Amino acid sequence: MNTNAIKLKTIDDFKNGFTTKDLVDKYGYSKTTINDWLRPTRLEIEYDD
């Protein structure tokens, strides 16, 4: 699985309730990388409220 596919799966998992720690443990990427990937999604969710 390439990095882009993992990034998309990570975002999907986050939207389905996974925490950052869960994602770090599951995929093995650093917390910083995971948070960088999730930043646009978090902003999108914030604006939906």
BELGI-V791978 format. One line per field, one symbol per residue. ss: DSSP state (h for helix, s for strand, l for the rest). phi: phi as a letter, one per 40 degrees, with the letter a starting at -180 (. if undefined). burial: + if it has 9 or more other ideal C-beta (glycine too) atoms within 8 Angstrom, else -. A space follows every 50 residues. Layout:
# BELGI-V791978
ss=???
phi=???
burial=???
This chain:
# BELGI-V791978
ss=llhhhhhhhhhhhhhllllhhhhhhhhlllhhhhhhhhhhhhhhhhhhl
phi=.cccccdccccccccchccdcdccccbgccdccdccccdcccccccccc
burial=-----++-+++-++-----+-+++--+-+----++-++--+---+----
